[in-house]
Amino acid sequence: MKKARKQTTKRTAPATLEWLTAAMRNGRRRIEVLSWKRLASIYYANRPGSRIRKAINAEARRCGYTPRTLLALNAE
């Protein structure tokens, strides 16, 4: 008789502002390294006016984009 394998689902931890703005080993912040598609999914997972949304908006502006344009391009 075979043993039943235990099914586990992999859940990603919710992104926090501290996680996004923390420096990695190479000295760069995650918000600078993540793709715009990933940042868009994090953006939509948080409430309007939250600190995470404000940080993503600021990063988009720092790169010379309007946040609305980037989020529209990366919408799924």
C-alpha positions in Angstrom: 0.0 0.0 0.0 1.4 3.4 -1.0 1.6 6.3 1.4 -0.6 9.2 0.4 1.5 12.3 -0.3 0.6 15.4 1.6 -0.4 18.3 -0.7 0.9 21.6 0.2 0.3 24.9 -1.5 2.9 27.5 -1.8 1.7 30.9 -0.7 3.7 34.0 -1.2 3.9 36.3 1.8 2.2 39.7 1.3 4.6 42.4 0.3 5.1 45.0 3.0 6.5 48.5 2.6 9.6 47.5 4.6 10.1 44.5 2.3 9.8 46.6 -0.8 12.2 49.3 0.3 14.8 47.1 2.1 18.2 46.8 0.5 19.1 43.4 -0.7 22.6 41.9 -0.6 23.7 43.8 -3.7 22.7 47.1 -2.1 19.7 47.7 -4.4 16.1 48.1 -3.2 13.5 45.5 -4.2 11.2 48.2 -5.6 14.0 49.0 -8.1 14.6 45.4 -9.1 11.1 44.0 -9.4 9.3 44.0 -12.8 6.5 46.5 -13.4 4.2 43.5 -13.8 5.0 42.3 -10.3 4.7 45.8 -8.9 1.3 46.2 -10.6 0.0 43.1 -8.9 1.3 44.3 -5.5 -0.3 47.7 -6.2 -3.7 46.3 -6.9 -3.5 43.9 -3.9 -3.3 46.9 -1.5 -5.8 49.6 -0.5 -6.0 53.0 -2.2 -3.9 55.5 -0.4 -1.8 52.9 1.3 1.9 53.5 1.9 2.8 50.7 -0.5 0.8 52.3 -3.4 2.4 55.7 -2.7 5.9 54.1 -2.8 5.1 52.4 -6.2 3.8 55.7 -7.5 6.9 57.5 -6.4 9.2 54.8 -8.0 7.3 55.2 -11.3 7.7 58.9 -11.2 11.4 58.6 -10.3 11.8 56.5 -13.5 10.0 59.1 -15.6 6.7 57.4 -16.0 3.2 58.3 -14.8 1.9 55.5 -12.5 -1.4 55.3 -14.5 0.5 54.5 -17.7 2.6 51.7 -16.2 -0.4 50.1 -14.4 -2.4 50.2 -17.6 0.4 48.6 -19.6 0.8 45.8 -17.0 -2.8 45.1 -16.3 -3.8 41.4 -16.6 
